[in-house]
């Protein structure tokens, strides 16, 4: 009989379904999960300040390029390669993209026709991040000077509007421009994995240590080149050499085609189970008393009071509930 577990969620991304998401499905493998507005255990996503209203055990998940503050959260799942006792587990964002991740692991053999597809896809809708990220726009422009790059997002769209099915759109192209919003060691989102899932060659920039994570023979790593011109030259070589292109396309997501054990579901379930299966008093890790124990939380509460957007979002959620 599965053990009952009640959890809450705080500050998730837009369109997050608290009843049906990666984490509830994962935990249902071991627990009879109930989702409630308040609970002894709260999974926090860092997109606001509502986590401050949850006084129980807080577990942080880094969906963006953020470092967990262990003065605010008891435990964390994040991008960084670090060790912090039983309080941290590396579990990057791309792992929760279940269908894409599973498809990328399968890595079907390419066909000769794959080298005859359209040139390159680009799917970006975050206008603010794109304006701030000059390298991504510059790469788009430089590749476009060689051959047409099909932009299927809201940013620089040139295909008649945003595409409804990203992976289907990527499948039509030989390459995908897969740049992260920012660069930091370990910070790897879904972009490269979705490109591999669609059977296209990613042109990647973001995590400078990406070859530590994925098979470096399976994508064009912009970090390997002295500048964007050199990276573009490599893409042009592959585009004009079907045999070399198909060889890169055939490479599996992970070296040797072996999924790292740490990315399997059982270890992360063990990490979370260690939190839930001990007495609640022992599960608490952050310091909640004394001058230094509460200082970080006081800073965040002050920031929350000064954040107009935070209160506007809370008001919108309250109105939606009604």
C-alpha positions in Angstrom: 0.0 0.0 0.0 1.6 3.3 -1.0 2.3 5.7 1.8 0.1 8.9 1.7 2.0 12.1 0.9 0.5 15.6 0.8 2.5 18.2 -1.0 2.1 21.9 -2.0 3.6 23.8 -4.9 4.8 27.4 -4.8 5.7 29.9 -7.5 5.5 27.5 -10.5 5.8 28.6 -14.2 2.7 29.6 -16.2 0.3 26.9 -17.2 1.7 24.6 -14.5 -0.9 21.9 -13.6 -0.4 21.1 -9.9 -2.4 17.8 -10.2 -0.6 16.5 -13.3 3.1 17.3 -13.8 6.4 15.5 -13.8 6.8 15.7 -10.0 3.3 14.4 -9.1 3.7 11.5 -11.7 7.1 10.7 -10.3 6.0 10.7 -6.7 3.0 8.6 -7.5 5.4 5.7 -8.3 5.9 5.4 -4.5 3.3 7.5 -2.8 -0.5 8.2 -2.7 -0.1 11.9 -3.5 -2.5 14.6 -2.5 -1.9 18.2 -3.7 -3.0 20.9 -1.2 -2.6 24.7 -1.0 -0.6 24.2 2.2 1.4 21.1 3.3 4.3 20.0 5.4 6.4 19.7 2.2 6.4 22.4 -0.6 8.1 22.2 -3.9 9.2 25.7 -4.8 10.1 26.9 -8.4 11.6 30.3 -7.8 9.2 32.3 -10.0 7.9 34.5 -7.2 7.7 35.0 -3.5 4.8 32.9 -2.4 7.2 30.3 -1.0 7.6 32.6 1.9 4.0 31.7 3.0 5.0 28.1 3.3 6.7 27.4 6.7 7.2 23.6 6.3 10.0 21.8 4.5 10.8 23.6 1.3 12.3 21.8 -1.8 13.6 24.1 -4.5 13.7 23.1 -8.2 15.8 25.3 -10.5 14.0 25.7 -13.8 16.1 28.8 -14.7 19.8 29.7 -14.2 19.5 30.2 -10.5 21.6 28.9 -7.5 19.6 27.5 -4.6 19.9 29.5 -1.4 20.0 26.9 1.4 19.1 29.6 3.9 15.6 29.7 2.3 15.1 26.1 1.1 15.8 22.9 3.0 16.6 20.9 -0.2 17.2 21.6 -3.8 17.3 20.0 -7.3 19.4 22.1 -9.6 21.8 22.4 -12.5 25.1 22.8 -10.6 27.6 20.0 -10.2 27.9 20.3 -6.4 27.7 18.2 -3.3 25.9 19.3 -0.1 25.1 16.3 2.0 21.6 15.0 1.6 20.3 18.5 0.7 21.1 18.7 -3.0 20.7 16.5 -6.1 21.6 17.5 -9.6 18.5 17.1 -11.8 18.6 19.5 -14.8 15.5 20.9 -16.4 15.6 18.8 -19.5 15.0 15.7 -17.5 11.4 16.7 -16.7 10.6 16.9 -20.5 9.6 13.3 -20.5 8.5 12.6 -24.1 11.4 14.5 -25.6 13.9 13.0 -23.3 12.7 9.4 -24.0 12.7 10.2 -27.8 16.2 11.6 -27.6 17.4 8.4 -25.9 16.1 6.2 -28.7 18.3 7.8 -31.4 16.9 6.0 -34.5 19.3 5.4 -37.4 19.2 8.4 -39.9 18.2 7.9 -43.5 19.9 9.5 -46.6 16.8 11.7 -47.0 17.5 13.4 -43.7 20.4 15.2 -45.4 18.0 16.7 -48.0 15.7 18.5 -45.5 15.4 22.3 -45.1 18.4 23.9 -43.6 17.9 25.2 -40.0 15.1 25.9 -37.6 14.9 28.5 -34.8 12.1 28.6 -32.2 12.3 31.5 -29.8 9.4 33.5 -28.3 11.0 35.3 -25.4 11.5 38.8 -27.0 13.2 40.2 -23.9 15.7 37.4 -23.5 16.5 37.5 -27.2 17.1 41.2 -27.3 19.5 40.8 -24.3 21.2 37.8 -25.8 23.0 39.3 -28.8 24.9 36.1 -29.6 21.8 34.2 -30.4 20.5 36.9 -32.7 23.9 37.3 -34.3 24.1 33.6 -34.9 20.7 33.6 -36.5 21.7 36.5 -38.8 25.0 34.9 -39.8 23.4 31.6 -40.6 20.6 33.4 -42.5 23.2 35.1 -44.6 24.3 31.6 -45.8 20.8 29.9 -46.1 17.3 30.6 -44.9 16.8 29.9 -41.2 13.1 29.1 -40.5 12.0 30.9 -37.4 8.9 29.3 -35.9 8.6 31.2 -32.6 7.2 34.7 -32.0 10.6 36.2 -32.2 11.8 36.9 -35.8 9.0 34.7 -37.1 9.2 34.1 -40.9 6.9 31.1 -41.4 3.5 32.8 -41.1 3.1 32.6 -37.3 4.2 30.6 -34.3 4.3 26.8 -34.9 1.8 24.6 -33.0 4.1 21.6 -32.7 7.7 22.5 -32.1 9.2 19.0 -32.5 7.4 18.4 -35.8 8.7 21.8 -37.0 12.3 20.8 -36.0 12.0 17.5 -37.8 11.7 19.3 -41.1 15.2 20.7 -40.8 18.8 19.5 -40.8 19.9 21.7 -37.9 18.3 23.5 -35.0 19.7 26.7 -33.5 19.6 25.7 -29.8 21.0 28.5 -27.7 20.3 28.9 -24.0 19.0 32.2 -22.7 22.2 32.5 -20.6 25.5 30.7 -20.1 26.7 29.0 -16.9 28.5 25.8 -16.1 25.9 23.0 -15.7 23.0 25.1 -16.9 21.3 22.9 -19.5 17.6 23.2 -20.4 15.5 21.3 -22.9 16.8 22.9 -26.0 19.5 20.4 -27.0 17.4 17.4 -25.9 14.4 18.5 -28.0 16.6 18.9 -31.1 18.0 15.4 -30.6 14.5 14.1 -30.0 13.4 15.6 -33.3 16.2 13.9 -35.2 18.1 17.1 -36.1 21.6 18.3 -35.3 21.7 20.9 -32.5 23.9 24.0 -32.9 24.3 24.6 -29.2 25.5 27.4 -27.0 25.0 27.9 -23.2 26.6 25.4 -20.8 30.4 25.6 -21.4 30.7 22.2 -19.9 28.0 20.6 -22.1 30.5 18.0 -23.4 30.7 16.7 -19.8 27.0 15.9 -20.1 26.2 14.9 -23.7 28.0 13.1 -26.4 30.1 15.9 -28.1 30.1 14.1 -31.4 26.4 14.5 -31.7 26.1 18.3 -32.0 27.9 21.5 -33.1 29.2 23.0 -29.8 29.7 26.8 -30.4 31.9 26.8 -27.3 34.5 24.8 -29.2 35.1 27.6 -31.7 37.1 30.8 -31.4 34.1 32.9 -32.6 30.7 32.7 -34.3 32.3 32.8 -37.8 34.2 29.6 -37.1 31.1 27.9 -35.8 29.1 29.0 -38.9 31.9 27.6 -41.1 31.6 24.2 -39.4 27.8 24.2 -40.0 28.4 25.0 -43.7 30.8 22.2 -44.0 28.3 19.7 -42.5 25.5 21.1 -44.7 27.6 20.5 -47.8 28.9 17.1 -46.8 26.0 14.6 -46.5 28.2 11.8 -45.1 29.6 13.9 -42.4 26.2 15.3 -41.5 24.6 11.9 -41.3 27.5 10.6 -39.1 26.9 13.4 -36.6 23.1 12.9 -36.8 23.6 9.2 -36.0 25.5 9.9 -32.7 23.5 9.1 -29.6 22.5 11.7 -27.0 25.0 10.2 -24.4 28.4 8.8 -25.2 28.1 5.1 -25.9 24.4 5.4 -25.9 24.3 4.9 -22.1 22.1 7.1 -20.0 23.9 8.3 -16.9 22.5 6.5 -13.8 22.0 9.8 -11.9 19.4 10.8 -14.6 17.2 7.7 -14.0 14.1 8.1 -12.0 15.1 5.7 -9.1 17.9 7.9 -7.7 15.9 11.1 -7.7 13.0 9.2 -6.1 15.5 8.0 -3.4 16.6 11.6 -2.8 13.1 12.8 -2.4 12.1 9.7 -0.4 14.9 10.5 2.1 13.1 13.8 2.7 9.6 12.5 3.0 10.2 9.2 4.9 11.9 10.7 8.0 10.2 12.4 10.9 9.2 15.9 9.9 11.4 17.5 12.6 14.4 15.7 11.2 13.6 16.6 7.6 14.0 20.3 8.3 17.5 21.6 7.3 17.4 25.3 7.0 18.0 27.4 10.1 14.8 29.2 11.2 15.9 31.0 14.4 18.5 33.4 15.5 19.8 36.5 13.8 21.5 34.8 10.9 19.0 32.0 10.5 16.2 34.5 9.5 18.3 37.2 7.8 17.9 35.9 4.2 14.2 35.4 4.6 13.8 38.9 5.9 15.5 40.2 2.8 13.2 38.2 0.6 10.1 39.4 2.5 11.2 43.0 1.9 11.7 42.3 -1.8 8.3 40.8 -2.0 6.7 43.9 -0.4 8.5 46.0 -3.0 7.5 43.8 -6.0 4.4 45.2 -7.7 4.4 42.3 -10.2 4.4 39.8 -7.4 1.2 41.2 -5.9 -0.4 41.6 -9.4 0.2 37.9 -10.1 -1.2 36.9 -6.8 -4.3 39.1 -7.5 -4.7 37.4 -10.9 -4.6 34.0 -9.3 -7.1 34.9 -6.7 -9.5 36.2 -9.4 -9.0 33.1 -11.4 -10.0 30.9 -8.4 -13.2 32.9 -8.0 
